[in-house]
Every structure is written in C-alpha cells, then in structure tokens.
Amino acid sequence: MLSLFDLILIFLLIGVIYYWWRSSEQHAVALSSARKYCQQRDIQLLDDTLAFNKYAFTKAANNRKYLSRIYVFDFCQDGQDRHKGEIVLSGYSVIRVMLETEQLEITQY
C-alpha cells in the first residue's frame, strides 16, 4: 500500500519529467524556427544553438498577453560581426523574432 508521501513523490516526479519533456520540445521548435528565420534572411545562425533566457508575459499580435519562453541566439550577417537575436515562444508557437543590428528588426507572428 502506498502512503500519502509516496503518492506526492510520484506526482512530483511525473511533474518534473513532464516539464523537462515539454521544455525540450519547445527548445526544438525554437531552434528550428530560428534556423528557418536566419535562412530566409540570408544570415548565419552562429554555433547553431539557442539559450533559454527567461519566462515573461508578452503581448502577441492579437493584443492578448501570454506566458512565454524567451530564447537568445547569436547570428552574423557578414561572417565577422556577432549580433544578438531573440525568439519568443508561447507554447509551441512563435510569437516574435527580434534581431539586434544597426536597426532593430522585429517580426511578429
């Protein structure tokens, strides 16, 4: 017979596994979207990696606020200069991509 403590530990373990699985899936979606975005603009995604930055409430194009995951990445336009980019996800959907160059480029979805 399982005690209450055992049940709590099982549910906690299931929650941690679910969070890890969902985070890894969102990271894969963000990386794929960043690669595609960079290819469309003929820029290079450096190191072919993203880094999770933070959680934030962000406003989408429909003016609703969503809890989002924000990832950052590095890219270059000419092969020499390194610039920062940011991709914002809500669930598995890309809300916005921002590129920091001489002129800030923001693409809303």
Order of alpha helices (4+ residues) and beta strands (2+ residues): alpha-beta-beta-beta-beta-beta-beta
